[in-house]
């Protein structure tokens, strides 16, 4: 009988059951930190005048965000293609 695990070729990252709670706690803490940073950053932008057409900082932030998204999409695309090539061998 075959073992129907959901890993590729049966070699996936195995997290012991006694350590799964650590991963959950790490994800929850990361979420809390990111939300807190988001609120602090949004509050500082609001106090600085907010996003407006007259504020050049708005354009810098939007341009930086678009660059960040473009580089992440490019990186993820290359990573996906690299993983596909590894498993085709």
CORZI-V620375 format. One record per helix or strand. SS is the DSSP state (H for helix, E for strand). FROM is the first residue (numbers start at 1). TO is the last residue. Records with the same first field share a line. If there is no record, write none. Layout:
SS: FROM-TO, FROM-TO
This chain:
H: 8-10, 17-47, 56-88
